[in-house]
Amino acid sequence: MLKKKHCLLLAVGALLLTGVFAERRQVMLDKVVAVVGSSSILYSEVEDYARQLVEQRRQEGYTSDRDPMNEALEALMMQKLLYHQGQIDSVAVNDSEILARVEEQVQLMIDQEGSIPALEAKHHMAIFHIREMMQRQLKEQSYARSMQNEVVSKVSVIPGEVEQYYNSIPKDSLPMIADQYVYAHITKYPKSMVEAKQRTRERLVEMRARIINGQAKFENLARMYSQDGTAMHGGEMEPTTLASLDRAFADALEQLRPGQISEVVESQFGFHIIQLLDKRGQLYHFRHIILKPSYTAEELGEALTTLDSLARLVRADSITFEQVALEYSDDKISKMNGGIVSNHAILERYEAYDAKLTVTRFLREDFARFNALDDYNQLLRLKPGEVSASYLTEDVMMNQMAKIVKLVKVIPTHAASLAEDYLRLEEMALTAKQERVFREWLSGKIDGMYVYIDPEFRSGAFENKHWVKQ
């Protein structure tokens, strides 16, 4: 992950999408303010982006000393350069995802204006021109993101570099580590999980039959019912290798021919039906529909009641939280450690387990990263040693369950130290190294590419001095 100033490029897409057609001023009065390679940048584009940038910063409570126009121009020039280099290096982009995003955004714009004619009248162009312009911009942004990720993807740090990074920071400028929470939990899935799984399987069997009989299209059912982020793209995923997929999912996919639809497959993520679109070498291009078991209010209520009874026993000192975790928790990893929560399950789930990466101290952003904000909200109400009431939440695979948590301790905000915060410092050291590698790479590419900047903007404060060539 790059720091905010270089993450800026990766966020350009989201910002510009909302304003790509905003106030298309009289084109006759617009002018080219920069050219990178064969791509030009108009004054109106810089102005639109600068305005959005200021608004976003205001909402985030983040300010910059730089002139927004110069900052916007440099971000757009960087995007153009990355786009051209991405095409040269043939980085992978998902054209079908781009098309889906275009349709999603265009539909949103139509809904906002009330009709297609109203949208066309506002922007003084036909709907197909709007789609064409948006598709071109999204494609450019996708190439730019992929190229930037490619540049830093292989950057890593070793312990010596982490220590060197730490020692390079003045002691009065050490990063502050916010409050961290150590906590334990006891989880309980509804007893009716077998029945819920069967209901889910039967729904997918019915969907598969409708698709095969021509009563419905796979992608339409995916958009309506699939329970993951691919739903908005009709269930379609980027081409990938079998090794990167769940084993059961990969085995089913490998047996398919283009156009075929699998039987119902159970993976660690849920239940699927899969359609192979095409296969090129070791890359499989497919779409899927995923459903997860769901429960009735009565089934979920039973799990909540069980945990509330156990929590009362703990509060009455009739049994310890650790004993309850060992005997009753459905979390097979934490129950062996008194219920103490760590990221073991997440790392193992994604086959990336490494003991040195284990985290038992959670920052607020860690709860969000591990799909555990419900836990965080409960912990805020507790004092160390206290146990929460039961509540409904989801595990990292978005499966419904009941849970109680115990706040073990809160580690107050403090200056980072190697002994206590190595993993946090390692992440910061990696970020700094990625920035340096990207900056050096970018400077070399700027030197080898045609760049023109209007004299009006040349005196601006560019972060990378290579943009203004002598």
Secondary structure by P-SEA (a helix, b strand, c coil): ccccccccccaaaaaaaaccccccccccccccccccccccccaaaaaaaaaaaaaaaaaacccccccaaaaaaaaaaaaaaaaaaaaaacccccaaaaaaaaaaaaaaaaaaaccaaaaaaaacccaaaaaaaaaaaaaaaaaaaaaaaaacccccccaaaaaaaaaaccccccccccbbbbbccccccccaaaaaaaaaaaaaaaaaaaaaaccccaaaaaacccccccccccccccccccccccaaaaaaaaaccccccccccccccccbbbbbccccccbbbbccccccccccaaaaaaaaaaaaaaaaaaaaccccaaaaaaccccccccccccccccaaaaaaaacccccccccccccaaaaaaaccaaaaaaaaaccccccccccccccccccccccccccccccccccccccccaaaaaaaaaaaaaaaaaaaaaaaaaaabbbbbccccccccccccccccc
